[in-house]
């Protein structure tokens, strides 16, 4: 799938960055590139925000949800209610609590 214009990019693994490496140079300055601090990304005119998940004790399998929460915290593309409503609709009980934890960690 070809991406013509992105306003946000989430980088959680080197493999995904490698597949889309040309996209980073094409991002506009008002775009946001959120990355886990250990994941290197190519030079980009976008605003780069790094998240230190080890320091925040976020497990690797929670990184995508945590970055989605961080993106929501910026209130640019999505807001904080959107990911929370989505997980609340899909999960219940302990699974819901565990899914909400990375969202809360990135927005506390």
MDAnalysis code that builds the backbone (N, CA, C; Angstrom):
import MDAnalysis as mda
import numpy as np

u = mda.Universe.empty(324, n_residues=108, atom_resindex=np.repeat(np.arange(108), 3), trajectory=True)
u.add_TopologyAttr("name", ["N", "CA", "C"] * 108)
u.add_TopologyAttr("resid", np.arange(1, 109))
u.add_TopologyAttr("resname", ["UNK", "UNK", "UNK", "UNK", "UNK", "UNK", "UNK", "UNK", "UNK", "UNK", "UNK", "UNK", "UNK", "UNK", "UNK", "UNK", "UNK", "UNK", "UNK", "UNK", "UNK", "UNK", "UNK", "UNK", "UNK", "UNK", "UNK", "UNK", "UNK", "UNK", "UNK", "UNK", "UNK", "UNK", "UNK", "UNK", "UNK", "UNK", "UNK", "UNK", "UNK", "UNK", "UNK", "UNK", "UNK", "UNK", "UNK", "UNK", "UNK", "UNK", "UNK", "UNK", "UNK", "UNK", "UNK", "UNK", "UNK", "UNK", "UNK", "UNK", "UNK", "UNK", "UNK", "UNK", "UNK", "UNK", "UNK", "UNK", "UNK", "UNK", "UNK", "UNK", "UNK", "UNK", "UNK", "UNK", "UNK", "UNK", "UNK", "UNK", "UNK", "UNK", "UNK", "UNK", "UNK", "UNK", "UNK", "UNK", "UNK", "UNK", "UNK", "UNK", "UNK", "UNK", "UNK", "UNK", "UNK", "UNK", "UNK", "UNK", "UNK", "UNK", "UNK", "UNK", "UNK", "UNK", "UNK", "UNK"])
u.atoms.positions = np.array([
    [0.840, -1.175, 0.000],
    [0.000, 0.000, 0.000],
    [0.888, 1.242, 0.000],
    [0.592, 2.156, -0.857],
    [1.358, 3.401, -0.944],
    [0.715, 4.468, -0.068],
    [1.530, 5.094, 0.761],
    [1.075, 6.196, 1.603],
    [1.486, 7.481, 0.915],
    [0.520, 8.306, 0.566],
    [0.828, 9.540, -0.155],
    [1.221, 10.665, 0.793],
    [0.520, 10.777, 1.914],
    [0.840, 11.831, 2.878],
    [0.443, 11.354, 4.270],
    [1.360, 11.410, 5.190],
    [1.083, 11.000, 6.572],
    [1.204, 12.209, 7.488],
    [0.347, 12.257, 8.483],
    [0.457, 13.332, 9.474],
    [1.008, 12.804, 10.792],
    [1.061, 11.475, 10.911],
    [1.650, 10.855, 12.103],
    [2.246, 9.507, 11.720],
    [3.399, 9.219, 12.294],
    [4.071, 7.942, 12.087],
    [4.459, 7.415, 13.462],
    [4.221, 6.123, 13.676],
    [4.596, 5.476, 14.922],
    [5.683, 4.463, 14.613],
    [6.827, 4.582, 15.287],
    [7.961, 3.686, 15.043],
    [8.255, 2.872, 16.302],
    [7.939, 1.559, 16.232],
    [8.187, 0.699, 17.388],
    [9.163, -0.432, 17.091],
    [9.521, -0.609, 15.806],
    [10.441, -1.692, 15.453],
    [11.273, -1.295, 14.244],
    [12.555, -1.639, 14.243],
    [13.426, -1.305, 13.110],
    [12.923, -1.869, 11.776],
    [12.279, -3.035, 11.814],
    [11.783, -3.638, 10.574],
    [10.745, -2.759, 9.889],
    [9.841, -2.207, 10.650],
    [8.825, -1.315, 10.087],
    [9.427, -0.018, 9.584],
    [10.395, 0.508, 10.313],
    [11.082, 1.726, 9.879],
    [11.800, 1.466, 8.561],
    [12.447, 0.327, 8.444],
    [13.163, -0.019, 7.218],
    [12.206, -0.100, 6.022],
    [11.038, -0.693, 6.226],
    [10.063, -0.815, 5.131],
    [9.552, 0.544, 4.656],
    [9.457, 1.496, 5.557],
    [8.886, 2.816, 5.231],
    [9.916, 3.945, 5.314],
    [11.205, 3.613, 5.181],
    [12.259, 4.610, 5.403],
    [12.135, 5.833, 4.503],
    [11.644, 5.678, 3.281],
    [11.499, 6.820, 2.382],
    [10.405, 7.781, 2.835],
    [9.454, 7.287, 3.596],
    [8.341, 8.106, 4.067],
    [8.805, 9.220, 5.011],
    [9.806, 8.950, 5.833],
    [10.226, 9.912, 6.848],
    [10.694, 11.239, 6.249],
    [11.433, 11.196, 5.159],
    [11.918, 12.430, 4.528],
    [10.779, 13.238, 3.911],
    [9.669, 12.575, 3.606],
    [8.536, 13.238, 2.964],
    [7.549, 13.849, 3.952],
    [7.721, 13.579, 5.231],
    [6.791, 14.114, 6.224],
    [6.889, 15.636, 6.292],
    [5.761, 16.273, 6.476],
    [5.717, 17.731, 6.603],
    [6.193, 18.136, 8.006],
    [6.670, 19.362, 8.160],
    [7.117, 19.816, 9.487],
    [6.021, 19.749, 10.554],
    [4.764, 19.860, 10.162],
    [3.676, 19.786, 11.141],
    [3.272, 18.346, 11.475],
    [3.847, 17.376, 10.791],
    [3.596, 15.963, 11.090],
    [4.337, 15.568, 12.364],
    [3.955, 14.440, 12.935],
    [4.564, 13.940, 14.163],
    [5.100, 12.538, 13.917],
    [6.324, 12.298, 14.352],
    [6.919, 10.964, 14.315],
    [7.159, 10.537, 15.754],
    [6.349, 9.611, 16.235],
    [6.497, 9.077, 17.587],
    [7.329, 7.819, 17.508],
    [8.331, 7.719, 18.368],
    [9.187, 6.533, 18.316],
    [9.566, 6.096, 19.717],
    [9.773, 4.796, 19.843],
    [10.360, 4.272, 21.067],
    [11.814, 4.712, 21.030],
    [12.358, 5.165, 22.130],
    [13.683, 5.798, 22.134],
    [14.802, 4.906, 21.622],
    [14.635, 3.585, 21.646],
    [15.667, 2.682, 21.140],
    [15.552, 2.427, 19.639],
    [14.495, 2.890, 19.016],
    [14.280, 2.670, 17.585],
    [14.780, 3.888, 16.814],
    [15.782, 3.679, 15.983],
    [16.336, 4.769, 15.168],
    [15.439, 5.008, 13.959],
    [15.256, 6.280, 13.618],
    [14.495, 6.628, 12.417],
    [15.344, 7.531, 11.533],
    [15.059, 7.542, 10.220],
    [15.804, 8.428, 9.323],
    [15.502, 9.902, 9.618],
    [16.344, 10.766, 9.109],
    [16.124, 12.207, 9.263],
    [14.755, 12.570, 8.696],
    [14.084, 13.478, 9.383],
    [12.740, 13.874, 8.970],
    [12.481, 15.322, 9.373],
    [11.723, 16.056, 8.550],
    [11.341, 17.414, 8.950],
    [10.213, 17.421, 9.992],
    [9.595, 16.270, 10.239],
    [8.500, 16.170, 11.212],
    [9.013, 16.397, 12.630],
    [8.108, 16.702, 13.520],
    [8.426, 16.781, 14.936],
    [8.604, 15.360, 15.449],
    [9.756, 15.069, 16.027],
    [10.050, 13.724, 16.528],
    [9.882, 13.711, 18.042],
    [9.085, 12.770, 18.516],
    [8.878, 12.600, 19.955],
    [9.327, 11.198, 20.314],
    [10.267, 11.110, 21.239],
    [10.798, 9.819, 21.684],
    [10.213, 9.467, 23.038],
    [9.862, 8.199, 23.181],
    [9.305, 7.700, 24.433],
    [10.256, 6.646, 25.007],
    [10.639, 6.801, 26.267],
    [11.523, 5.847, 26.926],
    [10.669, 4.832, 27.679],
    [10.317, 3.749, 26.996],
    [9.436, 2.775, 27.611],
    [10.101, 1.955, 28.704],
    [11.391, 1.723, 28.602],
    [12.077, 1.005, 29.684],
    [11.986, 1.818, 30.966],
    [12.242, 3.108, 30.863],
    [12.172, 3.983, 32.026],
    [10.770, 4.083, 32.603],
    [9.773, 3.944, 31.748],
    [8.383, 4.003, 32.203],
    [7.830, 2.620, 32.544],
    [8.680, 1.593, 32.404],
    [8.295, 0.212, 32.708],
    [7.114, -0.269, 31.856],
    [7.141, 0.099, 30.586],
    [6.136, -0.380, 29.644],
    [6.712, -1.603, 28.946],
    [5.971, -2.695, 28.955],
    [6.427, -3.933, 28.326],
    [6.427, -3.789, 26.807],
    [7.315, -4.524, 26.158],
    [7.456, -4.423, 24.705],
    [6.147, -4.711, 23.977],
    [5.373, -5.662, 24.468],
    [4.113, -5.973, 23.800],
    [3.046, -4.897, 24.024],
    [3.357, -3.867, 24.816],
    [2.438, -2.760, 25.070],
    [2.851, -1.476, 24.345],
    [3.991, -1.520, 23.641],
    [4.515, -0.297, 23.024],
    [3.538, 0.355, 22.050],
    [2.903, -0.415, 21.202],
    [1.994, 0.167, 20.209],
    [0.850, 0.902, 20.896],
    [0.260, 0.284, 21.909],
    [-0.836, 0.932, 22.632],
    [-0.333, 2.168, 23.369],
    [0.859, 2.095, 23.936],
    [1.423, 3.242, 24.646],
    [1.689, 4.404, 23.696],
    [2.205, 4.111, 22.505],
    [2.438, 5.173, 21.532],
    [1.119, 5.758, 21.030],
    [0.107, 4.925, 20.899],
    [-1.215, 5.425, 20.529],
    [-1.739, 6.357, 21.616],
    [-1.504, 5.976, 22.871],
    [-1.886, 6.853, 23.980],
    [-1.126, 8.166, 23.965],
    [0.163, 8.100, 23.647],
    [0.974, 9.322, 23.560],
    [0.476, 10.210, 22.424],
    [0.129, 9.605, 21.301],
    [-0.421, 10.371, 20.175],
    [-1.737, 11.032, 20.578],
    [-2.565, 10.302, 21.306],
    [-3.826, 10.867, 21.781],
    [-3.566, 12.029, 22.743],
    [-2.520, 11.891, 23.566],
    [-2.179, 12.953, 24.511],
    [-1.784, 14.256, 23.833],
    [-1.293, 14.162, 22.594],
    [-0.956, 15.366, 21.838],
    [-2.207, 16.082, 21.340],
    [-3.316, 15.342, 21.278],
    [-4.602, 15.883, 20.835],
    [-4.523, 16.489, 19.437],
    [-3.717, 15.866, 18.564],
    [-3.584, 16.346, 17.191],
    [-4.458, 15.546, 16.232],
    [-4.250, 14.275, 16.228],
    [-4.937, 13.394, 15.287],
    [-6.110, 12.689, 15.956],
    [-5.887, 12.266, 17.178],
    [-6.923, 11.624, 17.987],
    [-6.868, 12.225, 19.378],
    [-7.942, 12.005, 20.148],
    [-7.935, 12.500, 21.521],
    [-7.901, 11.326, 22.494],
    [-7.742, 11.609, 23.771],
    [-7.585, 10.558, 24.777],
    [-8.806, 9.650, 24.897],
    [-9.974, 10.159, 24.582],
    [-11.180, 9.347, 24.707],
    [-11.262, 8.272, 23.622],
    [-10.666, 8.512, 22.467],
    [-10.787, 7.567, 21.354],
    [-10.165, 6.201, 21.645],
    [-8.882, 6.120, 22.012],
    [-8.347, 4.786, 22.288],
    [-8.993, 4.143, 23.507],
    [-9.351, 4.943, 24.511],
    [-9.988, 4.380, 25.696],
    [-11.351, 3.797, 25.350],
    [-12.129, 4.508, 24.559],
    [-13.446, 4.000, 24.160],
    [-13.317, 2.733, 23.327],
    [-12.302, 2.677, 22.496],
    [-12.094, 1.501, 21.654],
    [-11.768, 0.272, 22.490],
    [-10.851, 0.408, 23.432],
    [-10.499, -0.755, 24.255],
    [-11.645, -1.128, 25.196],
    [-12.391, -0.143, 25.681],
    [-13.522, -0.439, 26.561],
    [-14.619, -1.185, 25.816],
    [-14.758, -0.916, 24.530],
    [-15.755, -1.595, 23.717],
    [-15.344, -3.039, 23.427],
    [-14.042, -3.266, 23.336],
    [-13.551, -4.586, 22.934],
    [-13.211, -5.507, 24.111],
    [-12.700, -4.945, 25.207],
    [-12.210, -5.763, 26.309],
    [-13.020, -5.519, 27.577],
    [-12.971, -6.487, 28.483],
    [-13.668, -6.390, 29.767],
    [-12.753, -6.897, 30.878],
    [-13.045, -6.522, 32.105],
    [-12.353, -7.054, 33.283],
    [-10.861, -6.794, 33.297],
    [-10.093, -7.837, 33.640],
    [-8.645, -7.714, 33.764],
    [-7.978, -7.346, 32.449],
    [-8.497, -7.858, 31.347],
    [-7.911, -7.546, 30.036],
    [-8.072, -6.057, 29.736],
    [-9.228, -5.495, 30.066],
    [-9.448, -4.058, 29.873],
    [-8.472, -3.258, 30.737],
    [-8.320, -3.632, 31.987],
    [-7.388, -2.930, 32.887],
    [-5.967, -2.987, 32.339],
    [-5.544, -4.174, 31.899],
    [-4.188, -4.332, 31.372],
    [-3.994, -3.547, 30.075],
    [-5.033, -3.417, 29.280],
    [-4.937, -2.663, 28.032],
    [-4.879, -1.164, 28.299],
    [-5.560, -0.718, 29.325],
    [-5.561, 0.710, 29.666],
    [-4.260, 1.164, 30.324],
    [-3.528, 0.252, 30.959],
    [-2.308, 0.630, 31.677],
    [-1.295, 1.377, 30.816],
    [-0.940, 0.879, 29.612],
    [0.042, 1.641, 28.824],
    [-0.486, 3.008, 28.386],
    [-1.792, 3.113, 28.170],
    [-2.362, 4.426, 27.837],
    [-2.182, 5.385, 28.999],
    [-2.426, 4.904, 30.201],
    [-2.290, 5.746, 31.386],
    [-0.851, 6.126, 31.657],
    [0.086, 5.204, 31.435],
    [1.502, 5.474, 31.697],
    [2.040, 6.608, 30.827],
    [1.592, 6.672, 29.597],
    [2.121, 7.688, 28.703],
    [1.438, 9.037, 28.873],
    [0.350, 9.080, 29.617],
    [-0.380, 10.333, 29.785],
    [-0.508, 10.756, 31.234],
    [0.371, 10.252, 32.082],
    [0.321, 10.644, 33.493],
    [1.363, 11.692, 33.792],
])
